[in-house]
Amino acid sequence: MKLAAILARKDLLETLRDSLSFVFILVMPLAFTLFFGLLFGGGSSTDKLPLAVWDVDGGTAATQLVSSLDSSKVVIVVPKQGQALEQWMADGHAAAGLIIPKGYSDAVAGGRPASLTIVATQGSSGWMTAASEIRSLATKQVTVQLASRAAAEALWATRSYPAGSPVVQQSAVQARPVVAQALDRPAVSTKVVEAGSAANQTPSGFVLSSPGMMVNFILFSLMTAGIVLIIERQNGTLQRLMTTRLRRWELIGGKAAGMFLITFLQQAILIAVAQLFFGVDYLRDPAALLLMMVSLSLVASTLGLLLASVLKTEQALIATTVLTSMVVAALSGAWFPLEIAGQGFQTVGHLLPTAWVLDGLRGIIVRGFDVGDVAPAFWYSLAWAGGLFALAVWRFRLSE
């Protein structure tokens, strides 16, 4: 294992010393990220989904809910009434609509179940994100109200007794099942009604270009590491390595680990630049981001190992790497969002693990995906990486 680690470190250092590698790893990805980011609208992200809100109730709780939604990182409130709300959505200006019916504030104040109506386009991801935020904030509002009432009633009942007295303790014991029963019921019920097409569902600006160009050029960067492997096979270096204590699996594992380190380091640099200078918030959930970075590096490194194992010349590797990276990037949604493509194209694109990784990365940036949300993309990528590695080991040759 130690010998494999030394081999991986050697390949990483050789790649970093190559000036051409610097161009592919850093200069070109950042240049294309900037170009496509400005081309597709600039800005850092589309995490503020426009939400058309009709406050029929007009009470205290309704006003507080609207204010909470407007302060959210997910939606931005646009007040609309009646037909104007439906028309605004039909014209493609809103991701979703919210109608706060009469009696909402009274229900919240009285501790009774409250209801909201969400106007949305079925099958669209944007309205689901907005609806999740509405439910979350409304539930929090009702829960806080309930807890406040329980605290006020307990304080009134025990006002004549010192803290810690049996009466105070008994009051808390009696209040606990009442609060628990209330919390077990849905605090807010939502009814979803269908409307016209929603807007702002697809990523744009740097949210589109940063993850996309990162995937594109990580595949490109495998070219130099693959060339090193081909040259070492041609000049007999691989055979000489096998005369040492190095075993075959350590040799293959070391080469794959070297490619993994190269792609992981490249991701770290590109993500840091995008976070600091392009305003792309990759760090909404660092654990989920780490999982997606590992997924992409696993797929890229095993694919690079397979290409270098199958192809015999530098020219063949360069041509194949360029073609593969372009096709994979296009099908995965690196150049344009898959949401604007037809259903058939989306289905084909999601056969590739890179499409899942891009969904995960953009989900982290826009919707705050956590580990649970990106786990399917990780397992799908891991399965692909395992298959690619098995093929690479099968085709790996020490000499021509």
PyMOL commands that set and color helices and strands:
alter all, ss='L'
color gray80, all
select helices_A, chain A and resi 2-17+19-39+60-70+83-90+104-109+125-157+166-184+205-234+237-241+248-277+282-284+286-310+314-332+338-340+343-349+353-367+371-395
alter helices_A, ss='H'
color red, helices_A
select strands_A, chain A and resi 49-55+75-79+96-100+114-120+188-194
alter strands_A, ss='S'
color yellow, strands_A
deselect
rebuild
show_as cartoon
